[in-house]
Amino acid sequence: MYTVPRGAHQKIGIVIYGFAVGVGTALGISAAFLVLASAISLFAQSTGWIDLGAYQPWLPIMGAEYGLFIGIVLGALVCWKVWRRRFDARTFDLRKD
């Protein structure tokens, strides 16, 4: 079995990739909450079933803000999982099956 230890460039790449995936997760969750809050606000405005009062125009912004908080937590978990998974395999197997 032929193995090669990780170089500095590969380690830097793993760290950058983990950060990119974590930030993408946080922004994706925030965008999903923005769309969900916008849909709820438009539904409440068009049907009149839900009275949001003064919060109706601010609901999409609040959804994006609270979604960002949840996204940061989940993004940190995803980033940690990517780092753990990529750094646990300490060597590459160059053998082709």
C-alpha positions in Angstrom: 0.0 0.0 0.0 1.5 3.3 -1.1 0.6 6.3 1.0 1.7 10.0 1.0 1.4 12.3 4.0 -0.6 15.5 3.6 1.3 18.6 2.6 0.8 22.1 3.8 -1.1 23.1 0.7 -3.6 20.3 1.2 -4.1 21.2 4.8 -4.7 24.8 3.9 -7.2 23.7 1.2 -9.1 21.6 3.7 -9.4 24.5 6.1 -10.6 26.9 3.3 -13.0 24.3 2.0 -14.5 23.7 5.5 -15.0 27.5 6.0 -16.6 27.8 2.5 -19.0 25.0 3.2 -19.8 26.4 6.6 -20.5 29.9 5.3 -22.5 28.5 2.4 -24.6 26.5 4.9 -25.2 29.6 7.0 -26.2 31.8 4.0 -28.4 29.0 2.5 -30.3 28.6 5.8 -30.7 32.4 6.1 -32.0 32.6 2.5 -34.5 29.7 3.2 -35.8 31.5 6.2 -36.1 34.8 4.2 -38.2 33.0 1.6 -40.3 31.3 4.2 -41.0 34.5 6.1 -41.8 36.3 2.8 -44.3 33.6 1.9 -45.9 33.8 5.3 -46.1 37.6 5.1 -47.7 37.5 1.6 -50.1 34.8 2.7 -51.2 36.8 5.7 -51.6 39.9 3.6 -53.6 38.3 0.9 -55.9 36.1 3.0 -56.4 38.2 6.1 -56.5 35.0 8.2 -53.4 36.0 10.2 -53.1 39.5 11.7 -49.4 40.3 11.9 -50.0 43.9 12.8 -46.9 46.1 12.6 -44.6 43.1 12.2 -45.9 42.2 8.7 -43.4 44.4 6.7 -40.6 43.4 8.9 -41.2 39.6 8.9 -38.9 38.7 6.0 -36.1 40.7 7.6 -36.7 39.1 10.9 -36.8 35.7 9.3 -33.5 36.2 7.6 -31.9 37.5 10.8 -33.1 34.6 12.9 -32.2 32.2 10.1 -28.7 33.6 10.1 -28.3 32.8 13.8 -29.5 29.2 13.2 -27.3 29.0 10.1 -24.2 30.1 11.9 -24.6 27.3 14.5 -25.4 24.7 11.8 -22.6 26.1 9.6 -20.1 25.7 12.4 -21.2 22.1 12.9 -20.9 21.4 9.2 -17.5 23.0 9.1 -16.3 20.9 12.0 -17.6 17.7 10.4 -15.8 18.5 7.1 -12.6 19.2 9.0 -12.9 16.1 11.1 -13.7 13.8 8.2 -10.9 15.2 6.0 -8.2 15.4 8.7 -9.0 11.9 10.1 -7.8 10.2 6.9 -4.2 11.1 7.6 -2.8 9.6 4.4 -3.9 9.2 0.8 -4.1 5.8 -0.8 -2.5 6.1 -4.2 -3.3 2.6 -5.2 -6.0 2.4 -8.0 -8.4 -0.4 -7.5 
